[in-house]
Amino acid sequence: MHGDAAYICDACGEEIVIPIDLSQGAHQEYVEDCPVCCRPNRITLEVDELGGARAWAVGDG
């Protein structure tokens, strides 16, 4: 599966679209700076067995 998922920045509330990279597994966690406000977010991405993706973020600092 190749595609995108989206999360809402915990700091500024903007919706951020991220690419899905299944080479990193169906459950991923990483820190990414918001491209709008530059605040760090801890991103969690889960892909289910049907290929549906869900992403969410919490502030990381």
Backbone as a ProteinNet text record, in pm:
[ID]
protein_1_A
[PRIMARY]
MHGDAAYICDACGEEIVIPIDLSQGAHQEYVEDCPVCCRPNRITLEVDELGGARAWAVGDG
[TERTIARY]
83.8	0	88.1	55	119.3	8.1	25.9	-77.8	-40.1	-140.9	-120.1	-214.2	-177.1	-261.9	-251	-337.2	-333.4	-348.3	-286.9	-303.3	-324.5	-374.5	-393.9	-281.3	-208.8	-99.8	-156.3	-94.9	-138.2	-118.2	-24.9	6.2	-77.4	-88.3	-154.8	-288.8	-320.7	-449.6	-458.4	-348.3	-348.7	-351.7	-419.1	-416.6	-291	-212.4	-86.6	-97.6	-69.6	-73.7	66.8	74.8	204.4	197.2	307.3	308.8	314.2	258	262.8	377.7	466.5	580.8	568.6	510.4	488.6	617.2	729.6	855.3	893.6	829.8	855.6	755.8	666	571.2	432.3	336.5	197	168.6	259	245.5	375.6	363.8	482.2	462.4	570.4	572.1	701.9	690.6	808.8	775.3	877.6	859.9	887.1	797.6	809.6	770.4	847.2	811.9	699.4	602.8	492.7	550	514.3	565.6	503.7	399.4	335.1	392.2	392.2	434.7	570	627	760	765.7	652.4	651.1	657	725.5	735.4	604.3	572.3	457	503.6	453.2	478.2	365.9	401.4	306	291.9	168.3	140.7	62.5	107.8	43.2	13.3	-110.4	-149.8	-218.2	-180.4	-241.9	-304.9	-435.7	-503.1	-484.6	-532.6	-513	-584.8	-681.5	-751.3	-686.3	-580.9	-509.7	-555.7	-649.6	-693	-588.5	-560.8	-457	-520.2	-465.2	-509.1	-385.3	-380.3	-266	-318.5	-243.2	-275.4	-147.6	-157.5	-38.4	-67.4	36.1	33.6	160.3	152.8	268.8	386.3	506.1	626.2	726.3	680	774.8	726.8
-118.1	0	124.1	214.7	345.5	447.3	545.7	646.3	745.5	815.1	919.7	899.6	958.2	966.9	1110.8	1149.6	1285.7	1284.6	1383.1	1403.8	1551.9	1585.2	1724.2	1762.3	1868.4	1915	1950.4	1897.2	1920.6	2066.1	2135.4	2273.1	2377.1	2365.9	2471.2	2430	2300.7	2254.6	2233.7	2251.7	2230.3	2081.6	2047.1	1909.3	1890.6	1789.2	1762.4	1626.8	1622.8	1499.4	1440.3	1310.6	1241.1	1118.1	1081.6	960.4	836.6	727.6	600.2	517.9	473	389.9	255.7	157	26.2	-51.6	-7.5	-77.2	-62.1	33	53.9	-18.9	-98.1	-177.7	-116.9	-195.5	-153.2	-64.3	-62.2	26.2	104.8	236.4	321.9	435.9	474.1	591.1	666.3	796.2	879.1	1023.6	1106.3	1248.6	1324.7	1418.8	1500.3	1643	1739.3	1879.3	1916.8	1992.1	2041.1	2134	2113.9	2202.8	2342.5	2363.1	2493.8	2573.2	2514.2	2588.8	2544	2439.1	2387.2	2323.2	2300.1	2234.2	2083.3	2009.6	1864.3	1793.5	1690.4	1604.4	1459.6	1382	1238.5	1176.1	1125.6	1070.8	920.9	873.5	730.2	699.7	599.1	556.7	408.6	371.3	231.3	200.3	88.3	41.2	-93.9	-107.2	-233.9	-333.2	-454.7	-562.5	-537.3	-446	-411.1	-292.7	-238.3	-127.3	9.9	15.8	145	201.9	328.8	393	495.3	504.3	601.7	662.6	794	863.9	965.7	985	1089.4	1138.2	1254	1317.8	1371.5	1372.5	1440.1	1525.6	1634	1721.6	1648.6	1684.3	1618.1	1721.7	1809.8	1903.9	2041.3
0	0	0	-84.9	-86.3	-77.3	3.8	18.5	125	171.6	271.1	388.6	498.8	617.3	665.5	757	808.4	959.7	1023.1	1166.7	1190.5	1307.7	1347.4	1442.2	1410.6	1496.9	1633.7	1737.6	1874.9	1916.8	1853	1892.3	1817.6	1684.8	1607.4	1547.7	1551.6	1502.5	1352.3	1280.6	1135.9	1103	994	945.2	860.9	894.3	826	756.3	627.3	549.4	545.8	576.6	577.5	486	422.9	341.4	430.4	381.7	453.4	395.6	483	443.7	515.1	447.2	510.1	534.7	479	507.3	654.4	724.4	866.7	955.8	896.3	973.5	976.5	1028.8	1033.9	1154.8	1253.1	1368.9	1380.9	1370.8	1373.5	1472.6	1538.2	1624.7	1598.9	1581.8	1559.6	1591.1	1603.8	1630.6	1501.7	1472.2	1351.7	1386.3	1337.6	1357.2	1261.8	1311.8	1229.2	1121.8	995	890.7	894.9	973.6	984.7	1102	1223.3	1342.2	1398.7	1342.6	1380.4	1518.8	1583.8	1714.7	1693.6	1782.3	1766.5	1803.2	1728.2	1753.6	1754.3	1849.6	1849	1766.7	1648.9	1553.4	1577	1579.3	1580.9	1454.2	1381	1257.2	1267.1	1240.5	1238.9	1106.9	1047.4	924	954.3	927.3	957	842.9	863.8	765.9	633.6	631	507.5	436.2	495.3	433.9	478.1	571.4	623.3	718.3	704.3	785.7	879.3	999.9	1099.4	1162.1	1169.1	1229.7	1328.6	1436.3	1533.6	1596.7	1661.7	1718.7	1856.9	1939.2	2068.5	2074.9	2148.3	2161.9	2223.4	2183.5	2233.7	2282.4	2364.8	2419.2	2430.1
[MASK]
+++++++++++++++++++++++++++++++++++++++++++++++++++++++++++++

